Amino acid sequence: MADKNITIDELAAFMQRELPKTYDVFEQNRAEDSDYNAASWARGRIDAFLQLMQIIDKDRGAMLRAEWERVVTGKGFMTEDD
């Protein structure tokens, strides 16, 4: 895929297919997320997807990044610790 030029729509379709699978890897391995393992791999991949989204659509990228931070830290926007 790296040698092929793709459109934004093709990239979005790829991300739409891959992101839920990657999140599942993170969620299934989250309890053991201390060193490099499946959860840390998934976290890195999701961060890369979010960086691409920031380029494609800044508003949606910011919203998804905030939601991802909430998922990773366990803190919602309504908690007093934020």
Summary of the structure (lengths in Angstrom):
residues: 82
radius of gyration: 14.2
end to end distance: 39.7
largest distance: 47.5
contacts: 184
relative contact order: 0.10
helix: 73%
strand: 0%
